[in-house]
C-alpha cells in the first residue's frame, strides 16, 4: 500500500530577541529502531535506555543495535540507570509492589559483578509478609561528583568512595498536611559505607511551597489516597539533583550553591531548590499566573527531570525541565479537576531551558504529536544539541538548537509480558566510557520522501 504522509516543517517563533525561540517540528514515520541518523550533525556515542516493564538496562549504538544489556534491575520503580567510565553501571534493583520504589541501589561492573550496594534505610514488610531492609528509593538518585548525572567533558565521576543522593519514601502522619498516612518524599545523602550524612523531609516544608488555601484544602482531603499502598503520595517528587557548580553561585548568589538540591514535584506543578538547612530558597510554580516572569514561561504541568546544565556544556547554569503536560496541580474543584486535583491540563509536551536568575526562557522545544504524560527527560550534549526522552511512547531523539531532528530511535516491545515500550530516561555517553566494546560503524539513516513511503 502506498500513501502520502505529510511532514510538518520546522518553524521558529521569535519573541523579541534572537536568543529566545521555540522550535516546532513533527515526529517521523518509521515504526521502530533508529529512524533518523545524520552522523555529521549528531553528538555520536552510546545511548543508555532505562526501559519500563523489563528488568533490564540496554545500551544501543547510533544505529540502534543493542551492544550491551544488564538484567535483574528495576528501572520501573527506582529510576534511571547511569553508566560510569569503565563500563560500570549504577541502577536500581529489587521491587516493592505496590509501592513505586526499589529496595536497593547497586553498582556493577561490565560483567554484572556487584561492586557496591545500598539497601539499609528502612525496614518494610514484603509481599510475602517478611520484614526486610529497603532503600525505599524512587524515581531518582545522583552521585555528588557527577553534576546532572550525565556526561560533561569537565567531570569524570569516581567509581568508589562516592557520596550519593537518593530520593526515597517514608510513611508519616502529619496533621498539618492531612489526617491520613502520607507517603512522604525523603532525601538522604549517604557515604560509601551507606551511612546517612544528611536528610530532608518534604512534609516539614509544605508552608514554603506556595500552595494557596484551596490547594491546602484539597491536599488535606487526600484525594489520591491509595488503599493498596496504605498512604497518600501527596507531593510525588520525580527528580532530585544537586545544583552543581554554576556561574550564579560563583557570582555570589547563595541560592545556587552547588550542594543545594533542585526538586521536581509532578502532582503539584512546582520546581524548587532547597539549601542544606532544608529551606526552599528558589521556586517555580505551582501557579504560574502569579508573577509576570512565570506568566511568560506559561503553566508547567506534570514536569520531570528538572536540573542545571553542568559546566562544560552549552547553556551551562541554565535549568532544563521536561514539561510533560497532561494534568497536575492542586486547587479548587472545577469541571476539569472535580476533586481539586489535576486542575491544570494540556495535551502536549515542552522542553524548557530557563535562566534561573531572570526566569527567561532561552530555548524551548515542542512539536506536533510530541507528548508524554509521564516519565521523560532531556540531556544537553557537548555540541549544543539536546537528547530528549519522550518516555511514554518510547521515543528518544536528538534535536539541534533550531529544532532539526538529527537522530531518532523508537523503542519496540520485545519481551514477553511487557505492557509498553516506554523508556523512563535515556542518556548519551562517549564511546570510550565503555572500553570493553569496539567503536561501532556509524551509518546514516535517511527517512523516505513522504510521497514514496510504502507500507508492507
Secondary structure, 3 states (H helix, E strand, C coil): CECCCCCCCCEEEECCCCCCEEEEEECCCCCCEEEEECCCCCCCCEEEEEECCCCEEEEECCCCCEEEEEECCCHHHHCCCEEECCCEEEEEEEECCCCCCEEEEEEECCCCCEEEEECCCEEEECCCCCEEEECCEEEEEEECCCHHHCCCCCCCCCCCCCCEEEEEEEEEECCCCCCCEEEEEEEEEECCCCCEEEEEEHHHHHHHCCCCHHHHHHHHHCCCEECCCCEECCCCEEEEEECCCCHHHHCCCHHHCCCCEEEEECCCCEEEEECCCCCEEEEECCCCCCCHHHHHHCCCCCCEEEEECCCCCCCCCCEEEEECCEEEEECCCECCECCCEEEEEECCCEEEEECCCCCCEEEEEEEECCCCCCCCEEEECCCCCEEEEECCCCEEEEECCCCCEEEEEECCCCCCCCCCCCEEEEEEECHHHCCCCCCCCCCCECCCCHHHCECC
